[in-house]
Amino acid sequence: MFADRDHARLVTTWTALLAYGCTPAHIKAQLEAERWQRCGYAIVLHNGPLSALQRWHVARVHGGPRALITGFTALEAQGLTGWSREHTDVLVPLGTRVRTGSPFPLRLHRVRRWSAVRRLRDARVHVAGQALLVATSSLDQPRSACGLLAATVQQGLLSPARLSTLLEEAPRTRHRALLVAAAADIAQGSEALSEIDFVRICRRFGLPPPTQQLVRRERSGRRRYLDATWRRADGRLVVVEVDGALHLSQRRWWDDQLRQNELALADALVLRFPSAVVRAEPRLVAAQLRRALRL
């Protein structure tokens, strides 16, 4: 009867408590003694601050007995970082009468075919793949939606193959054409939105497609993954690294320099592009790459 994890099990409703065997007098006594607390329609079985998971489930309760946590919230609950929202995404069947009074903001998503909805085994949480499609459909900018796809794969929530299958099975998904293209790029090795943008530059300007995420073993034995590589006609390796904001940290910057030194010592030609330049100056990126490839 209670929800998924220990924290979420402490969030319930008056109706659920009655079904569990509590009497109205017992529920009232616990609330009056402030051992339990009311949060809109929900009842929380402790009197302390609520965890993030409990706040999400308080919002979910207001969607009715079949409601699930979905979208960005479901992805965060399953481990996604960097995409949190202030509201809780809640999925309900089309036509559901939603209760008012939630103390925490929620965003409702309605679905017609509830029979097709899948939840985690022991949780009132939408499975990651379907929750991802809900989240991407709520984004106005297709580029952000593509970035979310890359993040879910990069952080291990979905495999590239599963991502492609999900899009094949959802022909009416918002931004679908661009999402399908992004999924194909991710399957080829693009792990971040900046890398997807880079591959698109190659296609746009007629440059040969790179080999992505090539594994290279250094003299120390350490395995390194290269964002994009080509082999020129003269045999020289050309390497492009696309640097996002994480590369600005001191530890990452130091590591990047040492990696570039190893490549230079192996006679590779290395080009580095900040992700912002890849987005804002695609012609400049293409021009430098063309010179490096001697095209």
N, C-alpha and C positions, 0 to 999 in steps of 0.2 A: 504494500500500500504506500509506503514511503518511497521517496525518490532514490536517486542513484547512489551517491557516495555518502559518507558519514555526515558531512555538513549539510548536504541537500536533504537527508532524511529528517532533519529537524524542521523542515518547512512543509506545512500541510494545510488542511482546511478543517473547518468545523464539521462538514459533511463526512470527510474522510476519517476524522477522529471517532465520530459516531459509528461508522462502519467497522472501525477497528475494535470497538467495544467500550469506548469511553461514554460516560453518561453526561448529559448537559450540565448537571450540577458539578461534576468533577472538572469539566472544561472551564466553567465560570469561576470555580474556586482557584484554579491555577492562574487564570488571567487576573483576577482581583488581587491575588497575593503577589502578582508581578513576577511569578516564576516563569510564565510564558508571556508572549507579547503579540498583539495584533499588528499586522502590517497590511492595511486595506482588507481585502478578502482573505488573506493568508493568516495563518497562525504559526508563529515561530516558537519552538519548544525550548527556548532558553531566554534569558533576559539581558544578554550582552550584545555587543556590536555584531552586526552580520558580516559574514565573509562575502567575497565577490560572488562565489557560487550560490550562496543563500539569497543574495539580492537578485540574481538572475532567476532563481526559482520562485521568489515572491512575485516577480513580474509575470513569469509563466503561468502561475496559478490563476491570474486574472484572465487568461485566455480560455479557461474552461478545462474540463477533465481530460480532454484529448490533446491539449496544447503541448507543443514541444519547443524547446530552445533550438533555434536554427541560425542560419546566416553567420555573421561575424562572431556572434556569441558562442555558437556551437563549435566553430573552428577554434576559437580561443580556449574553450573548455577541453578540446582535444589536443591542445599543445601549440597552436599557432601563435606566434609573437609578432608584434609590430603592426597589427591591424585592429587593435581594440577600439570599441566605440562606447560612448557614454550611455547609449540606450541598450536595452536587451531585445534581441530579435526573437520574436515569438511566432511560431507557425500554427495556424488553426484551419480546420475545414471550412470551405466556403459556406457562408450562411450562419456561422457560429455567432451566438450572442456573447459579446465580450463584456466582462465586468469592469466597471470603472473603479477608481479609487486606488490604483497602484501607487505606492509612495516612490517608486523608481520608474524612470521613463522606459517605455517599451515601444517597439515598432512592430506592427502586425503585418504578417504575410499570410495571405489566404490561398489555399490550393483546392482545386475542384476534385481531383482524383485522390482522395485520402488513402485509398487502398494501396496506392503505389508508394506511399511515404514509408520510409524505413528509419527506425530509431536504434540506438545502441541497446544491447541486450538488457542491461540493468539500469538504464538511465532514460529520463525523459528528454533526451537530446537527439537531434537529427543526425544521421550518419554524415561523415565528413563530405563525401562526394555530393550528395544532394544539398547539404547546407552550403557548399561552395557555389552551386548554381543559383541558390537563393541570394547569396551575397553579391555575386557578379551582376545579377539582374537588377540589384538595387543601386548600382553605381551608374552615374550619368556618363562618365568618361570611359570609353572603351579601353584606353591605355591603362587606366587604373585596374580595370577588370583583368587585363592581361598580366599585370604585375601581381595580382592576387593569385592567379594560376601558378605563376612561377614560384611564389612564396610557399604555396602548399606542397609543391613537389620538392623544393629545396629543403623544406623543414620536415620532410618525411611523412606528411599526412596522406599523400596519394602518390602512386607511381605514374610515370608518363603514360603507360599503357592504359591504366584505369582512367586517367583524365581524358584520353582520346575516346574511350568507350562511352563515358558519361556524355560527352558532347554529341556523339553519334546518336545516342538514345534520347536526346532532348532537342528536337529540330526547331522548337519555338523559343529557345533561350535568347535573351537579349544580348546583342553584340556577338551573335554566334559565329559569323564569318571570321571576324578578327580573332575570336577565341580559338577557333579551329586552327587558324594559321599559327597562333602563339603556341598551341599544344604541339603542333608539328615541330616548331623550333625547339621547344623544351625537350621533345623526344630525341632531337639531334644533339642535345648537350647544353642548350642555353639554361643556365641556372638562375638568372636574374633578369629583370625587365631590361636593364641596360644591355645585356647580352642579346636579348631578343631584338632590341632596337638596332644593334650593330649588324646582326644578320640581315635585317631588312634593308639596311644601307647597302650591303653588298648586292642584294637583289636589285634594288632601285637603280644603282649606278653600273650595273652590268659587270660586277666584279665576280671572280670565281668564288664559289661557296667555300668556307673554311672547314677544316676539321676542328671540331669543338671538344673541349675537355680532354685533350690528348694527355695521356699519362706519360710523364718523363721521370726517370729515376736519376737522382743526382749522385755524385761521387760518394757522398756519405751514405747512400742507400735510401735516402728519403724520397718518397713518391710525391711528385708535384703534378698538379692539373693545370694545363694551359688553356686560357679562354678560347683562343682561335689561332690556328696555325695553317701555313701554306708551305709547300716546297717549291722553290723557284726552279727554272730551267737549268740554272747553274748548280743546283743541288743545295743551295743555302736555305736554311730554315728561317721563315719569317713568322714572328710571334706578335700577336696583339693581345694586350691585357686591358680590360675595361675596369676602371677603378671607381667603385661607389664610395659612399661616405665612410664606410667601415675602414677603408684603406687609409683614412686620415689619422687613425689612432696611432700612437707612438709605436706600439708593439707591431702592428700590422705594417706600418711604413718601413720599419727596420727590416722586417722579414721580406718585404717586397724588394728592397734594395739588394739584399743578399741573393734573392732568387734571380734578379736581373743580372747580377754579376756572374752567376753560374751559367746563364744562357749566353752572355757575351763571351765568356771564356770558351764556350763550345762553338763560337763563331755564328751564333744566331743573331738575326737582326730583330730588335725588339722595339715595338711602338706601344706607347701607353696613352690611353685616352681617358680623361675623367668622364664619368657617366653623363654629367651635365653637358659636356661638349658633344657627346654622341647624340644627345637629344636636340641641342640648339644649333650645331654647326655640322650637319651631315655632309655637306659638300666638302668642307675642309678635311673631314675624316677620310672621305672617299679619295680625295686628291692625294693625300699623304700615303694612303695605302696603295694607290695605283703606282706611285713612284717607287715604293718599297718593293712591289712585285714586278717592277720594270715592264709595265703594260703600256 
